[in-house]
Amino acid sequence: RCRRRCRYDARFYAVGAAVLAAAVAAKLLGAGGFSAYPAVEVEVGPPVLALAALLILSGLAPVRRKPPRRARPGPATPASTRPLGASRA
């Protein structure tokens, strides 16, 4: 079943790619240390905190900052009275 693409699809894909890239980069920088025995320990350092902040901020990506643009009103002259081949410009 084919569905029509939403205008926000590209934004979601871009945010997903950015979060994935940040997670891989954070892991390469040593983030994500975890030890379960004898006590549960989770590493909290700058890479972990930066990744956490990015994940929180990525939730704001779908928020619109300004209202959608409205179409400008056309010229006062109806199309039927314009000379043949004349443009609206």
N, C-alpha and C positions, 0 to 999 in steps of 0.2 A: 504494500500500500504506500503510495507516494503522498507525502505531506508537504504543504507549502513551507518554505523556509521563513523563519521569523527574522526580523531585523536585529534581534539580540543574539542570534546564534553565533555570529563571529566574536562577539564580546565574551560569551561563555567559553568558546574554544580558546581564545587568547588567554583568558584567566586560567583555564585548566593547564595550558602549556606553561604558563609562568609559574604556577604552583609546582608542577612536576619538575621543572628545571631548578627551582629553588630548593626543592627537597633533595634532588640528586646532588646539587652543589653543597648543601649543608652536610649531607652524609660524607661527601668527599673531604670536607673540612673537619670531620671528626665529630659531628653532632650525632646525638642519638645513642649515647652510651647508656646501657641498662644492665643491671645485675639483679638477679632474683634470689640469690642465695648467699649468705645466710639471712640477709635482710634486703628488702626491695630498695634499690637505689636507682635514681634517674638523674642523669647528668643535666645540669642547667647552666649553660654558658651562653656567650653571645650568639653563636650560630643557631642554637635552639630557640632562644628568645626572638631572634630575627625571623626565623621560620614561623614561629607562633604568631607574631605580629602580621606577617604576610598572609597567613591563613585567615586571620580575623578580618583584615582589610579586603581580602578577595571576596568576602561576602557582601561587600558594598558595591561590587562591580555592576550589578543589574540596576542599581538606583539611578534614576534619571536626574540630571542636574537642572535641566531647563525644559519647559514644555515643548511639545512638537511644533514645528513650523506650520503655519496655516498658508494655504495657497493665496497668492496675491489676486485681488480682483482683476478681471480682464479689462480690456479697453471699453470705453462707453459705446463704441460703434459695434453693432452686432456683426457677426461673420457674414451674414447674408447680404449686407450692404457694402462690404469691402470689395474693391476691384479684384477680379480674378487673378490669383497668383500673389496677392499682397500678403505680407506676413504680419503678425501681431507686434513685432518688435517696435 
